[in-house]
């Protein structure tokens, strides 16, 4: 019996380790509009607004976005066909969440060999009330939003040929982990359907 319990404990530990290694995918919504010139070479340069021009934060987001653009076939160039601009935000939110915890109650009985006692989850009798009690906690979560725009520089003035927005929410407090996933959701099947909002799920790499 002792050996069986040790084997069962080992199996449970392995299962928990496997679950810990599986990263939850990022789920959200993507909306795109495009009038994309199909035969155009995918060369680009980043452009910034006045507020973004001297922002070290925005420069870091550019480096992360550059890799995702390369996955979609875009290459930076000194004389590019397109100008790429984007805005990335992560807003911190607070909400009140109520969880229901099981009630652990003692129980007693008298048997042939004297009194006995133990504990049960919930009341052993229905008239004792609910087997769970509410616990309210404050929980921090985040709204993530990436808006991407692409202008065609081959015409004067430049013409907007793509707009895309990816939104999601969750509990990841590191914005640098979320930006690549939002960009991947936007660029996975670029340019994608126009004027359509669709649900997406982007796998996260396990740590």
TIKERO-280769 format. One record per residue (C-alpha): x, y, z; residue in three letters. Coordinates in steps of 0.25 Angstrom, whole numbers, plus 5000, padded with zeros to 4 digits. Layout:
<r <X Y Z> 'ALA'> ...
***
This chain:
<r <5000 5000 5000> 'UNK'> <r <5011 5010 5003> 'UNK'> <r <5018 5007 4990> 'UNK'> <r <5005 5009 4983> 'UNK'> <r <5003 5023 4990> 'UNK'> <r <5017 5027 4986> 'UNK'> <r <5015 5024 4971> 'UNK'> <r <5002 5031 4972> 'UNK'> <r <5008 5043 4978> 'UNK'> <r <5019 5043 4967> 'UNK'> <r <5009 5042 4956> 'UNK'> <r <5002 5054 4962> 'UNK'> <r <5015 5062 4963> 'UNK'> <r <5018 5059 4948> 'UNK'> <r <5004 5064 4944> 'UNK'> <r <5005 5077 4952> 'UNK'> <r <5019 5080 4946> 'UNK'> <r <5013 5078 4932> 'UNK'> <r <5001 5087 4934> 'UNK'> <r <5011 5098 4940> 'UNK'> <r <5019 5097 4927> 'UNK'> <r <5007 5100 4918> 'UNK'> <r <5005 5115 4916> 'UNK'> <r <4991 5120 4914> 'UNK'> <r <4989 5125 4900> 'UNK'> <r <4985 5140 4898> 'UNK'> <r <4971 5142 4894> 'UNK'> <r <4965 5154 4888> 'UNK'> <r <4959 5161 4876> 'UNK'> <r <4965 5166 4863> 'UNK'> <r <4958 5176 4854> 'UNK'> <r <4965 5180 4841> 'UNK'> <r <4962 5189 4829> 'UNK'> <r <4971 5189 4816> 'UNK'> <r <4972 5193 4802> 'UNK'> <r <4985 5185 4800> 'UNK'> <r <4993 5186 4787> 'UNK'> <r <4995 5171 4785> 'UNK'> <r <5008 5172 4776> 'UNK'> <r <5015 5182 4785> 'UNK'> <r <5028 5179 4791> 'UNK'> <r <5027 5178 4806> 'UNK'> <r <5038 5188 4810> 'UNK'> <r <5035 5199 4821> 'UNK'> <r <5041 5209 4830> 'UNK'> <r <5035 5213 4844> 'UNK'> <r <5029 5227 4845> 'UNK'> <r <5026 5233 4859> 'UNK'> <r <5016 5244 4864> 'UNK'> <r <5022 5256 4871> 'UNK'> <r <5019 5250 4884> 'UNK'> <r <5026 5237 4880> 'UNK'> <r <5038 5243 4874> 'UNK'> <r <5047 5244 4887> 'UNK'> <r <5040 5232 4894> 'UNK'> <r <5050 5221 4899> 'UNK'> <r <5038 5213 4902> 'UNK'> <r <5033 5214 4888> 'UNK'> <r <5047 5211 4882> 'UNK'> <r <5046 5198 4890> 'UNK'> <r <5033 5194 4884> 'UNK'> <r <5038 5197 4870> 'UNK'> <r <5049 5186 4873> 'UNK'> <r <5039 5176 4877> 'UNK'> <r <5029 5179 4866> 'UNK'> <r <5041 5179 4855> 'UNK'> <r <5042 5164 4858> 'UNK'> <r <5027 5161 4856> 'UNK'> <r <5027 5169 4843> 'UNK'> <r <5039 5160 4838> 'UNK'> <r <5030 5148 4841> 'UNK'> <r <5020 5154 4831> 'UNK'> <r <5030 5156 4820> 'UNK'> <r <5033 5171 4823> 'UNK'> <r <5047 5176 4822> 'UNK'> <r <5052 5190 4826> 'UNK'> <r <5058 5198 4815> 'UNK'> <r <5064 5212 4812> 'UNK'> <r <5055 5215 4801> 'UNK'> <r <5042 5207 4805> 'UNK'> <r <5029 5205 4799> 'UNK'> <r <5021 5207 4812> 'UNK'> <r <5021 5215 4825> 'UNK'> <r <5017 5207 4838> 'UNK'> <r <5012 5214 4850> 'UNK'> <r <5006 5208 4862> 'UNK'> <r <5001 5211 4876> 'UNK'> <r <5002 5202 4888> 'UNK'> <r <4995 5203 4901> 'UNK'> <r <4993 5195 4914> 'UNK'> <r <4983 5200 4924> 'UNK'> <r <4983 5195 4938> 'UNK'> <r <4969 5192 4944> 'UNK'> <r <4964 5188 4957> 'UNK'> <r <4952 5179 4960> 'UNK'> <r <4945 5172 4972> 'UNK'> <r <4944 5157 4970> 'UNK'> <r <4936 5148 4979> 'UNK'> <r <4941 5133 4980> 'UNK'> <r <4934 5122 4987> 'UNK'> <r <4942 5114 4997> 'UNK'> <r <4938 5101 5003> 'UNK'> <r <4934 5100 5017> 'UNK'> <r <4942 5091 5026> 'UNK'> <r <4934 5086 5038> 'UNK'> <r <4937 5076 5049> 'UNK'> <r <4928 5064 5051> 'UNK'> <r <4927 5055 5063> 'UNK'> <r <4921 5041 5065> 'UNK'> <r <4921 5030 5076> 'UNK'> <r <4924 5016 5072> 'UNK'> <r <4927 5003 5078> 'UNK'> <r <4941 5006 5082> 'UNK'> <r <4939 5020 5087> 'UNK'> <r <4937 5034 5082> 'UNK'> <r <4943 5038 5068> 'UNK'> <r <4945 5051 5061> 'UNK'> <r <4949 5057 5048> 'UNK'> <r <4946 5068 5038> 'UNK'> <r <4937 5069 5025> 'UNK'> <r <4936 5079 5014> 'UNK'> <r <4923 5085 5016> 'UNK'> <r <4913 5081 5026> 'UNK'> <r <4909 5066 5028> 'UNK'> <r <4894 5070 5029> 'UNK'> <r <4886 5079 5019> 'UNK'> <r <4881 5088 5030> 'UNK'> <r <4895 5093 5033> 'UNK'> <r <4894 5102 5021> 'UNK'> <r <4903 5104 5008> 'UNK'> <r <4915 5096 5007> 'UNK'> <r <4923 5108 5002> 'UNK'> <r <4925 5123 5007> 'UNK'> <r <4928 5135 4998> 'UNK'> <r <4942 5142 4999> 'UNK'> <r <4943 5155 4992> 'UNK'> <r <4957 5160 4987> 'UNK'> <r <4962 5172 4979> 'UNK'> <r <4968 5167 4966> 'UNK'> <r <4977 5175 4957> 'UNK'> <r <4976 5172 4942> 'UNK'> <r <4980 5179 4929> 'UNK'> <r <4974 5184 4916> 'UNK'> <r <4984 5182 4904> 'UNK'> <r <4982 5190 4891> 'UNK'> <r <4991 5190 4878> 'UNK'> <r <4987 5199 4867> 'UNK'> <r <4995 5198 4854> 'UNK'> <r <4994 5206 4841> 'UNK'> <r <5001 5205 4828> 'UNK'> <r <5002 5216 4817> 'UNK'> <r <5006 5214 4803> 'UNK'> <r <5018 5224 4800> 'UNK'> <r <5018 5222 4785> 'UNK'> <r <5007 5232 4783> 'UNK'> <r <5006 5247 4787> 'UNK'> <r <5001 5249 4797> 'UNK'> <r <5003 5235 4804> 'UNK'> <r <4990 5227 4804> 'UNK'> <r <4985 5218 4815> 'UNK'> <r <4985 5204 4811> 'UNK'> <r <4984 5196 4824> 'UNK'> <r <4978 5198 4838> 'UNK'> <r <4977 5188 4849> 'UNK'> <r <4974 5187 4864> 'UNK'> <r <4976 5176 4873> 'UNK'> <r <4970 5176 4887> 'UNK'> <r <4971 5166 4899> 'UNK'> <r <4971 5166 4914> 'UNK'> <r <4977 5158 4925> 'UNK'> <r <4987 5157 4936> 'UNK'> <r <5000 5159 4930> 'UNK'> <r <5007 5171 4936> 'UNK'> <r <5019 5171 4926> 'UNK'> <r <5015 5179 4913> 'UNK'> <r <5027 5174 4906> 'UNK'> <r <5021 5160 4907> 'UNK'> <r <5008 5164 4901> 'UNK'> <r <5012 5173 4889> 'UNK'> <r <5018 5162 4881> 'UNK'> <r <5005 5153 4883> 'UNK'> <r <4996 5165 4878> 'UNK'> <r <5005 5167 4866> 'UNK'> <r <5005 5153 4863> 'UNK'> <r <4990 5152 4863> 'UNK'> <r <4989 5164 4854> 'UNK'> <r <5000 5159 4844> 'UNK'> <r <4997 5144 4844> 'UNK'> <r <4989 5144 4831> 'UNK'> <r <4993 5158 4826> 'UNK'> <r <4986 5166 4821> 'UNK'> <r <4974 5158 4825> 'UNK'> <r <4959 5161 4822> 'UNK'> <r <4955 5175 4822> 'UNK'> <r <4944 5181 4831> 'UNK'> <r <4943 5168 4840> 'UNK'> <r <4945 5166 4854> 'UNK'> <r <4949 5152 4858> 'UNK'> <r <4953 5145 4871> 'UNK'> <r <4967 5140 4871> 'UNK'> <r <4976 5131 4880> 'UNK'> <r <4991 5133 4880> 'UNK'> <r <4999 5122 4887> 'UNK'> <r <5009 5127 4897> 'UNK'> <r <5023 5120 4898> 'UNK'> <r <5024 5112 4911> 'UNK'> <r <5035 5118 4921> 'UNK'> 
***
